[in-house]
Amino acid sequence: MQQKNPYTAYERTQVNTADQRQLIVMLYDGGIRFLQKASALIEARDVEGAHGNLLRARQIVSELLSTLRPEKGGEIGENLKRLYVYMFNRLVEANLHKDRAMIKEVEGLLATLREGWAGVKVQAAADPTKSAETLKRVNVRG
């Protein structure tokens, strides 16, 4: 019997035990990582590798969009929805043209959003009720 990769098992446990804020931050981290890989692969002229990484980044943005609850988040939720749709469309274009500038743009947006959600995570430690309410209103279907 073949042993499973211990790192994969660790990652799976980390995802299964993470709270909603951690999951969102992990999605942003994954999206940023795939975009960085795609950009490096475009520079190395590995079109197929870049394509795969851009697809994975796009899937992450799609997941963020599908778990969003804009109807409960008010103006912030609607703006976040528009931003996710914009990023998704930019990734489609970036993949078609293998455009590193577009990739960098989306990477910057994800990094900014990640920073905000990481701040919500820090705020949760200080006031768990307030940040939990924010999370319920804006993102992640329960």
TIZAPA-860467 format. One line per 5 residues: their letters; for each residue x, y, z of N, C-alpha, C, O, CB. Coordinates in nm, 3 decimals. Each point is the difference from the previous one (the first is absolute). Glycine has a CB too. Example, Ala and Ser with C-alpha at 12.3 -4.5 7.8 and 13.67 -1.06 7.14 Angstrom:
# residues 2
as> 1.319/-0.569/0.780/-0.089/0.119/0.000/0.090/0.120/0.000/0.104/-0.002/0.066/-0.293/-0.115/0.059 ~ 0.154/0.222/-0.197/0.082/0.119/0.006/-0.077/0.109/0.073/0.051/0.111/0.017/0.067/-0.174/-0.232
END
This chain:
# residues 142
mqqkn> 0.083/-0.119/0.000/-0.083/0.119/0.000/0.088/0.126/0.000/0.096/0.009/0.077/-0.279/-0.135/0.045 ~ 0.151/0.219/-0.206/0.078/0.120/-0.016/-0.034/0.100/0.111/-0.117/0.023/0.029/0.128/-0.060/-0.279 ~ 0.094/0.096/0.311/-0.023/0.099/0.103/-0.041/0.132/-0.062/0.049/0.039/-0.106/0.118/-0.152/0.254 ~ -0.259/0.181/-0.080/-0.041/0.131/-0.048/0.103/0.104/0.041/0.072/-0.018/0.099/-0.315/-0.048/-0.086 ~ 0.249/0.172/-0.089/0.090/0.110/0.031/-0.042/0.063/0.132/-0.114/0.046/0.011/0.156/-0.005/-0.258
pytay> 0.046/-0.036/0.348/-0.039/0.056/0.129/-0.037/0.148/-0.010/-0.083/0.048/0.077/0.233/-0.215/0.033 ~ -0.088/0.239/-0.202/-0.033/0.141/-0.016/-0.144/0.018/-0.047/-0.070/0.090/0.047/0.310/-0.041/-0.099 ~ -0.285/-0.135/-0.039/-0.137/0.005/-0.048/-0.098/-0.028/0.113/-0.103/0.066/0.012/0.180/-0.138/-0.240 ~ -0.044/-0.027/0.310/-0.085/-0.032/0.116/-0.006/0.118/0.095/-0.106/0.031/0.054/0.164/-0.275/-0.076 ~ 0.055/0.310/0.044/0.006/0.117/0.088/-0.088/0.112/-0.057/-0.077/0.063/0.073/0.310/-0.125/0.001
ertqv> -0.220/0.088/-0.205/-0.081/0.105/-0.063/-0.149/-0.030/0.013/-0.078/0.090/0.031/0.264/-0.046/-0.192 ~ -0.225/-0.169/0.139/-0.140/-0.038/0.010/-0.051/0.022/0.143/-0.111/0.051/0.018/0.144/-0.221/-0.202 ~ 0.046/0.133/0.283/-0.038/0.022/0.140/-0.013/0.148/0.030/-0.092/0.042/0.070/0.207/-0.255/-0.004 ~ -0.023/0.292/-0.119/-0.004/0.144/0.022/-0.128/0.061/-0.057/-0.062/0.084/0.064/0.313/-0.078/-0.071 ~ -0.290/-0.048/-0.112/-0.122/0.052/-0.061/-0.123/-0.046/0.077/-0.092/0.078/0.023/0.205/-0.078/-0.246
ntadq> -0.115/-0.126/0.263/-0.117/-0.055/0.069/-0.020/0.060/0.140/-0.111/-0.001/0.051/0.145/-0.209/-0.179 ~ 0.073/0.262/0.189/-0.013/0.054/0.135/0.001/0.153/0.003/-0.009/0.059/0.108/0.120/-0.265/-0.025 ~ -0.101/0.270/-0.196/0.006/0.146/-0.007/-0.138/0.061/0.018/-0.101/-0.058/-0.040/0.301/0.042/-0.110 ~ -0.202/0.135/0.211/-0.127/0.072/0.008/-0.020/0.077/-0.132/0.086/-0.002/-0.087/-0.069/0.023/0.341 ~ -0.132/0.044/-0.266/-0.033/0.066/-0.127/0.100/0.108/-0.039/0.037/0.011/-0.117/-0.276/-0.058/0.165
rqliv> 0.284/0.124/0.048/0.098/0.105/-0.031/0.129/-0.062/-0.052/0.058/0.048/-0.098/-0.158/0.100/0.275 ~ 0.145/-0.254/-0.112/0.123/-0.066/-0.044/-0.015/-0.056/-0.140/0.092/0.009/-0.081/-0.039/-0.064/0.318 ~ -0.169/-0.003/-0.268/-0.023/-0.056/-0.133/0.007/0.108/-0.107/0.057/-0.021/-0.107/-0.200/-0.157/0.210 ~ 0.084/0.293/-0.075/0.003/0.110/-0.097/0.144/0.046/-0.022/0.041/0.019/-0.115/-0.272/0.053/0.185 ~ 0.305/-0.055/0.037/0.141/0.041/-0.012/0.079/-0.106/-0.076/0.086/0.033/-0.081/-0.102/0.097/0.298
mlydg> -0.013/-0.258/-0.190/0.069/-0.108/-0.072/-0.032/0.003/-0.149/0.087/-0.027/-0.083/-0.093/-0.112/0.290 ~ -0.118/0.173/-0.241/-0.035/0.012/-0.143/0.078/0.114/-0.065/0.053/-0.016/-0.109/-0.283/-0.075/0.158 ~ 0.236/0.205/0.020/0.079/0.111/-0.054/0.146/-0.041/-0.018/0.062/0.029/-0.102/-0.218/0.136/0.213 ~ 0.212/-0.233/-0.010/0.139/-0.044/-0.009/0.021/-0.092/-0.120/0.098/0.013/-0.073/-0.077/0.006/0.323 ~ -0.113/-0.112/-0.269/0.011/-0.091/-0.114/-0.009/0.073/-0.132/0.078/-0.026/-0.092/-0.178/-0.153/0.231
girfl> 0.006/0.272/-0.150/-0.013/0.078/-0.123/0.126/0.078/-0.031/0.045/0.004/-0.115/-0.288/0.013/0.157 ~ 0.299/0.046/0.059/0.124/0.077/-0.018/0.113/-0.092/-0.043/0.076/0.033/-0.091/-0.151/0.134/0.264 ~ 0.086/-0.282/-0.109/0.105/-0.096/-0.033/-0.011/-0.048/-0.145/0.100/-0.006/-0.071/-0.095/-0.067/0.312 ~ -0.127/0.039/-0.285/-0.019/-0.046/-0.138/0.030/0.111/-0.101/0.055/-0.027/-0.107/-0.228/-0.135/0.188 ~ 0.139/0.285/-0.047/0.028/0.112/-0.091/0.150/0.025/-0.011/0.051/0.028/-0.109/-0.272/0.075/0.168
qkasa> 0.291/-0.114/0.052/0.145/0.018/-0.004/0.066/-0.109/-0.085/0.091/0.027/-0.078/-0.099/0.081/0.306 ~ -0.039/-0.231/-0.211/0.052/-0.111/-0.081/-0.029/0.023/-0.148/0.086/-0.019/-0.085/-0.116/-0.138/0.279 ~ -0.094/0.199/-0.224/-0.038/0.022/-0.140/0.089/0.107/-0.063/0.046/-0.016/-0.114/-0.283/-0.049/0.167 ~ 0.260/0.172/0.019/0.083/0.109/-0.052/0.143/-0.050/-0.028/0.057/0.032/-0.104/-0.196/0.135/0.232 ~ 0.194/-0.244/-0.034/0.135/-0.053/-0.020/0.004/-0.097/-0.118/0.098/-0.002/-0.075/-0.054/0.029/0.321
liear> -0.150/-0.105/-0.263/-0.003/-0.096/-0.110/-0.017/0.071/-0.135/0.053/-0.047/-0.101/-0.149/-0.124/0.256 ~ 0.024/0.282/-0.157/-0.010/0.077/-0.125/0.137/0.053/-0.038/0.040/-0.005/-0.116/-0.279/0.070/0.170 ~ 0.311/-0.016/0.046/0.134/0.051/-0.027/0.092/-0.112/-0.051/0.088/0.023/-0.084/-0.121/0.154/0.262 ~ 0.012/-0.298/-0.126/0.081/-0.115/-0.043/-0.052/-0.062/-0.129/0.052/-0.101/-0.047/0.003/0.057/0.286 ~ -0.158/0.104/-0.297/-0.062/-0.046/-0.125/-0.066/-0.138/0.013/-0.008/-0.075/-0.097/0.178/0.210/-0.026
dvega> -0.218/-0.166/0.244/-0.074/-0.125/0.023/-0.149/0.036/-0.002/-0.061/0.020/0.105/0.251/-0.125/0.034 ~ -0.246/0.112/-0.259/-0.138/0.044/-0.019/-0.098/-0.097/0.067/-0.097/0.043/0.063/0.164/0.066/-0.279 ~ -0.042/-0.237/0.202/-0.091/-0.099/0.058/-0.001/0.007/0.154/-0.106/-0.006/0.062/0.147/-0.143/-0.261 ~ 0.076/0.163/0.258/0.009/0.012/0.145/-0.068/0.127/0.050/-0.070/-0.001/0.101/0.283/-0.127/-0.106 ~ -0.191/0.237/-0.068/-0.064/0.127/0.036/-0.151/-0.013/-0.009/-0.073/0.048/0.088/0.273/0.079/-0.170
hgnll> -0.247/-0.192/-0.023/-0.144/-0.020/-0.019/-0.060/-0.074/0.120/-0.103/0.042/0.054/0.136/-0.046/-0.305 ~ 0.030/-0.103/0.293/-0.050/-0.078/0.113/-0.008/0.081/0.129/-0.097/-0.011/0.075/0.193/-0.191/-0.182 ~ 0.006/0.281/0.132/0.001/0.082/0.121/-0.102/0.112/-0.007/-0.060/0.036/0.102/0.301/-0.091/-0.072 ~ -0.261/0.112/-0.147/-0.102/0.104/-0.014/-0.140/-0.058/0.018/-0.088/0.065/0.057/0.239/0.061/-0.213 ~ -0.172/-0.249/0.107/-0.129/-0.065/0.022/-0.025/-0.023/0.148/-0.111/0.020/0.048/0.130/-0.129/-0.272
rarqi> 0.082/0.067/0.296/-0.016/-0.025/0.144/-0.028/0.131/0.074/-0.083/0.003/0.091/0.237/-0.202/-0.108 ~ -0.087/0.306/-0.020/-0.026/0.130/0.062/-0.143/0.044/-0.030/-0.069/0.054/0.086/0.313/0.009/-0.105 ~ -0.286/-0.087/-0.103/-0.138/0.037/-0.038/-0.102/-0.083/0.078/-0.105/0.052/0.038/0.186/0.011/-0.268 ~ -0.052/-0.189/0.254/-0.089/-0.084/0.080/-0.011/0.053/0.143/-0.107/-0.006/0.061/0.168/-0.193/-0.204 ~ 0.048/0.248/0.195/-0.004/0.056/0.135/-0.087/0.126/0.003/-0.081/0.017/0.091/0.311/-0.110/-0.045
vsell> -0.214/0.180/-0.144/-0.084/0.120/-0.005/-0.146/-0.040/-0.016/-0.089/0.062/0.059/0.279/0.071/-0.160 ~ -0.215/-0.236/0.022/-0.136/-0.049/-0.018/-0.057/-0.052/0.132/-0.117/0.023/0.031/0.171/-0.082/-0.269 ~ 0.027/-0.011/0.315/-0.043/-0.050/0.131/-0.031/0.117/0.095/-0.100/-0.002/0.071/0.239/-0.206/-0.104 ~ -0.053/0.308/0.033/-0.025/0.118/0.084/-0.133/0.066/-0.040/-0.077/0.043/0.086/0.326/-0.007/-0.059 ~ -0.273/-0.028/-0.156/-0.124/0.060/-0.050/-0.121/-0.085/0.037/-0.104/0.054/0.038/0.232/0.049/-0.227
stlrp> -0.116/-0.234/0.178/-0.115/-0.087/0.026/-0.036/-0.006/0.148/-0.115/-0.031/0.034/0.178/-0.103/-0.233 ~ 0.031/0.163/0.288/-0.030/-0.002/0.144/-0.040/0.137/0.053/-0.036/0.015/0.117/0.196/-0.204/-0.093 ~ -0.151/0.288/-0.109/-0.034/0.136/0.041/-0.150/0.015/0.021/-0.081/-0.059/-0.072/0.281/0.145/-0.054 ~ -0.237/-0.006/0.224/-0.141/0.027/0.027/-0.025/0.151/-0.011/-0.019/0.067/0.101/0.003/-0.271/0.052 ~ 0.017/0.257/-0.275/-0.012/0.145/-0.017/-0.132/0.056/0.051/-0.007/0.115/0.043/0.155/-0.134/-0.240
ekgge> -0.254/-0.062/0.194/-0.130/0.049/0.045/0.000/0.030/0.149/-0.082/0.080/0.047/-0.028/-0.211/-0.229 ~ 0.200/0.070/0.257/0.008/0.024/0.144/0.111/0.098/0.035/0.004/0.053/0.111/-0.094/-0.281/-0.073 ~ 0.179/0.252/-0.131/0.115/0.086/0.026/-0.020/0.145/-0.041/0.089/0.083/0.019/0.050/-0.281/-0.047 ~ -0.255/0.228/-0.028/-0.027/0.138/-0.041/0.096/0.047/-0.107/0.038/-0.075/-0.089/-0.125/0.120/0.315 ~ 0.125/0.080/-0.216/0.087/0.062/-0.099/0.137/-0.069/-0.007/0.056/-0.017/-0.109/-0.175/0.234/0.147
igenl> 0.172/-0.256/0.077/0.131/-0.069/0.002/-0.010/-0.132/-0.076/0.088/-0.033/-0.080/-0.030/0.140/0.302 ~ -0.164/-0.182/-0.197/-0.019/-0.128/-0.068/-0.014/0.017/-0.150/0.057/-0.078/-0.077/-0.165/-0.009/0.282 ~ 0.033/0.187/-0.247/-0.017/0.025/-0.144/0.131/0.042/-0.065/0.032/-0.043/-0.110/-0.269/0.110/0.153 ~ 0.314/0.019/0.027/0.130/0.042/-0.055/0.096/-0.117/-0.010/0.074/-0.012/-0.098/-0.109/0.239/0.195 ~ 0.034/-0.314/0.003/0.086/-0.117/-0.002/-0.040/-0.093/-0.115/0.086/-0.057/-0.067/-0.053/0.076/0.316
krlyv> -0.162/-0.033/-0.270/-0.049/-0.083/-0.112/0.050/0.056/-0.133/0.050/-0.074/-0.084/-0.256/0.011/0.218 ~ 0.193/0.194/-0.153/0.049/0.062/-0.124/0.151/-0.019/-0.016/0.049/-0.023/-0.111/-0.234/0.192/0.125 ~ 0.256/-0.159/0.096/0.145/-0.016/-0.006/0.039/-0.143/-0.037/0.090/-0.021/-0.081/-0.066/0.203/0.253 ~ -0.092/-0.280/-0.114/0.027/-0.140/-0.035/-0.031/-0.027/-0.148/0.077/-0.068/-0.067/-0.129/0.000/0.304 ~ -0.059/0.121/-0.286/-0.035/-0.018/-0.141/0.106/0.066/-0.089/0.042/-0.057/-0.101/-0.289/0.051/0.160
ymfnr> 0.291/0.125/-0.021/0.105/0.069/-0.075/0.127/-0.084/-0.004/0.060/-0.018/-0.106/-0.158/0.240/0.173 ~ 0.139/-0.274/0.050/0.122/-0.082/0.005/-0.014/-0.125/-0.085/0.093/-0.038/-0.071/-0.047/0.125/0.301 ~ -0.162/-0.151/-0.224/-0.025/-0.119/-0.081/0.018/0.032/-0.148/0.068/-0.072/-0.072/-0.227/-0.016/0.247 ~ 0.098/0.197/-0.219/0.010/0.039/-0.141/0.143/0.037/-0.039/0.043/-0.032/-0.111/-0.278/0.113/0.122 ~ 0.307/-0.015/0.078/0.140/0.035/-0.029/0.085/-0.126/-0.014/0.091/-0.006/-0.082/-0.119/0.223/0.206
lvean> -0.003/-0.318/-0.041/0.077/-0.125/-0.010/-0.029/-0.074/-0.130/0.089/-0.064/-0.056/-0.093/0.047/0.305 ~ -0.120/0.027/-0.297/-0.031/-0.059/-0.131/0.083/0.070/-0.107/0.062/-0.066/-0.084/-0.299/0.008/0.159 ~ 0.238/0.191/-0.072/0.079/0.077/-0.098/0.149/-0.029/0.013/0.070/-0.019/-0.100/-0.244/0.197/0.105 ~ 0.222/-0.181/0.119/0.143/-0.024/0.024/0.040/-0.136/-0.056/0.109/-0.016/-0.054/-0.117/0.159/0.261 ~ -0.081/-0.240/-0.193/0.030/-0.134/-0.051/0.000/-0.002/-0.153/0.084/-0.065/-0.062/-0.185/-0.034/0.269
lhkdr> 0.008/0.170/-0.266/-0.005/0.005/-0.147/0.125/0.064/-0.059/0.054/-0.047/-0.100/-0.302/0.061/0.113 ~ 0.294/0.092/0.050/0.112/0.079/-0.054/0.133/-0.029/0.071/0.104/0.052/-0.040/-0.269/0.125/-0.020 ~ 0.160/-0.260/0.164/0.118/-0.027/0.083/0.064/0.133/0.042/0.120/0.022/-0.017/-0.081/-0.244/-0.102 ~ -0.123/0.308/0.174/0.038/0.137/0.037/0.038/0.007/0.147/-0.085/-0.011/0.088/-0.068/0.101/-0.266 ~ 0.282/-0.070/0.204/0.049/0.005/0.138/-0.048/0.124/0.074/-0.014/-0.005/0.122/0.214/-0.123/-0.195
amike> -0.225/0.237/0.004/-0.049/0.121/0.066/-0.140/-0.023/0.057/-0.030/0.044/0.112/0.168/0.099/-0.269 ~ -0.223/-0.211/0.083/-0.135/-0.031/0.049/0.008/-0.094/0.121/-0.075/0.014/0.096/-0.019/0.016/-0.329 ~ 0.185/-0.126/0.225/0.018/-0.093/0.111/0.045/0.076/0.124/-0.051/-0.024/0.110/0.110/-0.162/-0.270 ~ 0.034/0.276/0.143/0.052/0.079/0.113/-0.111/0.086/0.060/-0.007/0.018/0.121/0.236/-0.015/-0.227 ~ -0.315/0.050/0.021/-0.112/0.082/0.047/-0.092/-0.082/0.091/-0.036/0.045/0.109/0.048/0.094/-0.320
vegll> -0.050/-0.258/0.167/-0.088/-0.086/0.080/0.072/-0.046/0.127/-0.060/-0.008/0.107/-0.060/-0.068/-0.317 ~ 0.247/0.047/0.197/0.078/-0.041/0.118/-0.002/0.111/0.106/-0.013/-0.027/0.119/0.160/-0.117/-0.266 ~ -0.132/0.268/0.102/-0.005/0.114/0.093/-0.135/0.015/0.067/-0.008/0.028/0.120/0.178/0.084/-0.260 ~ -0.277/-0.132/0.063/-0.134/0.007/0.057/-0.021/-0.109/0.104/-0.054/0.025/0.108/-0.031/0.074/-0.323 ~ 0.127/-0.221/0.182/-0.013/-0.111/0.096/0.082/0.026/0.126/-0.044/-0.029/0.111/0.006/-0.129/-0.302
atlre> 0.157/0.214/0.174/0.085/0.029/0.115/-0.064/0.104/0.092/0.007/-0.011/0.122/0.196/-0.045/-0.260 ~ -0.265/0.158/0.078/-0.068/0.102/0.079/-0.118/-0.058/0.075/-0.018/0.027/0.119/0.090/0.146/-0.285 ~ -0.151/-0.255/0.098/-0.115/-0.064/0.065/0.046/-0.096/0.109/-0.061/-0.008/0.106/-0.071/0.030/-0.319 ~ 0.238/-0.094/0.186/0.055/-0.093/0.099/0.040/0.074/0.127/-0.028/-0.044/0.111/0.109/-0.106/-0.295 ~ -0.017/0.263/0.165/0.042/0.082/0.113/-0.121/0.042/0.084/0.005/0.000/0.123/0.193/0.083/-0.255
gwagv> -0.306/-0.047/0.064/-0.122/0.039/0.070/-0.060/-0.115/0.079/-0.040/0.018/0.115/-0.002/0.150/-0.292 ~ 0.035/-0.286/0.116/-0.057/-0.115/0.070/0.091/-0.047/0.112/-0.049/-0.048/0.102/-0.067/-0.019/-0.311 ~ 0.247/0.079/0.191/0.092/-0.035/0.108/-0.023/0.095/0.118/0.011/-0.039/0.116/0.160/-0.050/-0.282 ~ -0.203/0.216/0.135/-0.033/0.097/0.104/-0.127/-0.038/0.074/-0.010/0.019/0.121/0.122/0.158/-0.255 ~ -0.210/-0.230/0.062/-0.124/-0.047/0.063/0.034/-0.115/0.094/-0.059/-0.012/0.108/-0.080/0.082/-0.309
kvqaa> 0.232/-0.154/0.160/0.041/-0.114/0.083/0.064/0.051/0.129/-0.028/-0.054/0.108/0.063/-0.089/-0.314 ~ 0.050/0.244/0.198/0.063/0.058/0.118/-0.105/0.065/0.088/0.004/-0.012/0.123/0.210/0.049/-0.250 ~ -0.308/0.031/0.065/-0.108/0.065/0.073/-0.085/-0.103/0.075/-0.053/0.029/0.107/0.049/0.157/-0.277 ~ -0.009/-0.304/0.114/-0.080/-0.107/0.061/0.056/-0.037/0.137/-0.074/-0.031/0.093/0.013/-0.056/-0.321 ~ 0.192/0.090/0.239/0.061/-0.033/0.128/-0.036/0.105/0.106/-0.017/-0.032/0.117/0.206/-0.084/-0.237
adptk> -0.199/0.243/0.076/-0.033/0.108/0.092/-0.148/0.005/0.031/-0.038/0.023/0.116/0.231/0.105/-0.204 ~ -0.279/-0.147/-0.012/-0.145/0.008/0.018/-0.069/-0.103/-0.089/-0.044/0.034/-0.110/0.060/0.213/0.168 ~ -0.025/-0.372/-0.013/-0.054/-0.108/-0.085/-0.142/0.024/-0.049/-0.033/-0.041/-0.112/0.179/-0.111/0.236 ~ -0.230/0.216/-0.045/-0.139/0.020/-0.043/-0.011/0.095/-0.118/-0.074/-0.027/-0.095/0.001/-0.015/0.327 ~ 0.144/0.150/-0.227/-0.008/0.101/-0.107/0.052/-0.056/-0.132/-0.065/0.017/-0.104/0.092/0.164/0.276
saetl> 0.089/-0.246/-0.171/0.056/-0.050/-0.126/-0.080/-0.117/-0.054/-0.009/-0.018/-0.121/0.235/0.094/0.195 ~ -0.284/-0.157/0.014/-0.085/-0.110/-0.046/-0.122/0.054/-0.073/-0.043/-0.056/-0.100/0.122/-0.088/0.292 ~ -0.136/0.252/-0.142/-0.115/0.061/-0.064/0.037/0.056/-0.137/-0.076/-0.014/-0.095/-0.020/0.068/0.321 ~ 0.212/0.011/-0.236/0.049/0.052/-0.128/0.015/-0.114/-0.100/-0.041/0.013/-0.115/0.159/0.175/0.232 ~ -0.059/-0.297/-0.074/0.023/-0.116/-0.086/-0.133/-0.056/-0.051/-0.012/-0.033/-0.118/0.223/-0.019/0.244
krvnv> -0.309/0.041/-0.039/-0.130/-0.053/-0.040/-0.068/0.090/-0.103/-0.065/-0.050/-0.092/0.041/-0.057/0.317 ~ 0.039/0.238/-0.209/-0.067/0.092/-0.090/0.064/0.000/-0.138/-0.072/0.007/-0.100/0.009/0.132/0.295 ~ 0.193/-0.147/-0.203/0.068/0.025/-0.126/0.035/-0.126/-0.077/-0.019/-0.004/-0.122/0.106/0.208/0.223 ~ -0.038/-0.304/-0.037/0.054/-0.113/-0.074/-0.030/-0.132/0.068/-0.034/-0.003/0.119/0.214/0.152/-0.205 ~ -0.169/-0.252/0.014/-0.010/-0.138/0.043/-0.140/-0.039/0.039/-0.055/0.044/0.101/0.288/-0.030/-0.027
rg> -0.287/-0.096/-0.157/-0.134/-0.053/0.028/0.011/-0.101/0.110/0.090/-0.084/0.001/-0.165/0.122/-0.238 ~ -0.019/-0.031/0.331/0.007/-0.089/0.115/-0.090/-0.116/-0.006/-0.002/-0.081/0.092/0.063/0.269/0.034
END
